[in-house]
Amino acid sequence: MADGAGLGEAATAAASPAPAPGPSLPPGWRERLRAGLAGTWASLWFVVGLGLLYSLRVPLRLCENLAAVTVFLNSLTPKFYVALTGTCSLISGLIFELVFPRVRVNFGKIYIKILIFECWYFHKHGMSFIEQVSVSHLRPLMGGTERSISESTSLSSNRESETTRQNLSECKVWRNPLNLFRGAEYRRFTWVTGKEPLTYYDMNLSAQDHQTFFTCDMDILHPSDTVMQKAWRERNPLARIKAAYQALELNNDCATAYILLAEEEATTIVDVERLFKQALKAGETIYRRSQQCQHQSPQHEAQLRRDTNVLVYTKRRLAMCARKLGRIREAVKIMRDLMKEFPPLTMWNIHENLLESLLELQAYADIQAVLAKYDDISLPKSATICYTAALLKTRTVSDKFSPETASRRGLSTAEINAVEAIHRAVEFNPHVPKYLLEMKSLILPPEHIQKRGDSEAVAYAFFHLQHWKRIEGALNLLQCTWEGTFHPVSVYPKKELPFFIYFTAGLCSSTAMIALLTHQFPEIMGVFAKAGDHETSEAHPSLRTSTLASHLDSVKGQNIHGRELSLSSLSDAFEQMAPECSSSVS
């Protein structure tokens, strides 16, 4: 059987044709060639796409958009990802499965689309849509009980924050969020120049602020806090410093005493930072202790608000110390943490400190995100918000802007947006351009500013002039827009009055003056009047006859009982007129 099978295979091999001589190709070479070409084309298209993105990186602002996405992802909390996953499951499960049961839903596509929408919403409004809805609307309905430190603080001070928010728009005098340190900066100016940079009114407002923020009804139970209550009311700086040391002798953890010493006694920023760190250490301990007792009585709630103000003030001033010492990223981190931990405390305007620090870092995408959150119609405006928004839009067109080119070809869309932003800023505070263009000399900013006033313009230009100078052409565009639109209007127009108004005013004034002189000096004015009548009669003889007729008429008008008076007056008139008549006849 084996031999038969072998013979069959040999016969089959002999019957098959022999292969042609030459090189033989391996089987499947066409498929391999097609796969190789497809891979080559894919690599070529990938390289072309990368080159196109690199060439369009400036017009598309890819770096800024990537930075904005990075800021968005860094600002998200774990609650957001939980809410995002639940939202995707809800959409894919309830809507698509019920409405389109035969359609297979890609969970990953829904996740990416919702993430893109969240990124756009965060870029526009400065907050996450899902997290905002979850915290603001769904959580109260579901009766959430989990509270963080910031949420417990916001709930304990809910009424105060609401009242403060309602009164923000009505407030005209605001505390300057970028105010300098009294000892380390204001007093050094006094030592050099011998002039006081702060007015008594400004320091009085600061004293009122300190009493509002750093005192409460529970201070009478603590001797050190009682001493600090008197210290904040003192007008003499040496008396305040002495009282702060007395408070530290009574209680070494008195945070408000360290704050007063840091503000008024320290002569360098390094000493200021050291004292504020001691105040922060003491303030955190007191704050945790107050949180545990906040629900015992209304007085304890007031004490918690006071301790919260002390903690926020200390951290904000520490961030300003880090900014002045060059540690800008550290300052930005402290400010961001403050805004996340204590969102109801908008009265401190920490976002304005954050904007200035981000401008120093040139983090324009982060600035846009902050502006999207705080440049809202429901929140009070400020020169910092309006002019920073104008600066961001000016930055995109200022380096290529030329008044001659713009007048010849017209303004582009980006230039129109920049000009409108400058219009909006100048309409809010028209005093700022004079300081940014250095038409008026700068002085040290006050501790309090008036919104839309000159003091706010000084405070803004003092810190932000360097940022306008850093962007090429920004001040040029500001000057062209301001002079072309607002400068002629800012000067009160001198309207020319008609001639009859001047004539009437002069006539009335001269008549009143003559009447006053006649009343005060009747004899002298009578001599002037007679002299004037004599000269007039010599110049015009016909007037003598009229004068005689007037005398005769006056005599006729008298009654019979005054006959002797009439005859005497008539004789006097003839005696006066005799020489005049003789001269006229001659």
Buried (B, 14 or more C-beta within 10 A) or exposed (E): EEEEEEEEEEEEEEEEEEEEEEEEEEEEEEEEEEEEEEEEEEEEEEEEEEEEEEEEEEEEBEEBEEBBBEBBEEBBEEBBEEBBEEBBEEBBEEEBEEEEEEEEBEEEEBBEEBBEEBBEBBBEBBBBBBBEEBBEEEBEEEEEEEEEEBBBBBEBBEEBBEEBBEEBEEEEEBBBBBBBBBBBBBBBBEEEEEEEBBEEEBBEBBBEBBEEBBBBEBBEEBBBBBBBBEBBBBEEBEEBBEBBBBBBEBBEBBBBBBBBBBBBBBBEBEBBBBBBBBBBEBBBEBBEEBBEBBEEEEEBBBBBBBBBBBBBBBBBBBBBBBBBBEBBEBBBBBBBEBBEBBEBBBBBBBBBBBBBBBBBEEBBBBBBBBBBBBBEEEBBBBBBBBBBBBBBBBBBBBEEBEEEEBEEEEBEEBBEBBBEBBBBBBEBBBBBBBBBBEEBEEEBBBBBBBBBBBBBBBBBBBBBBEBBEEBEBBBBBBBBBBEEBBBEEBEEEEEEEEEEEEEEEEEEEEEEEEEEEBEEEEEEBEEBEEEEEEEEBEEEEEBBEEBBEEBBEEBEEEEEEEEEEBEEBBEEBEEEBEEBBEEBEE
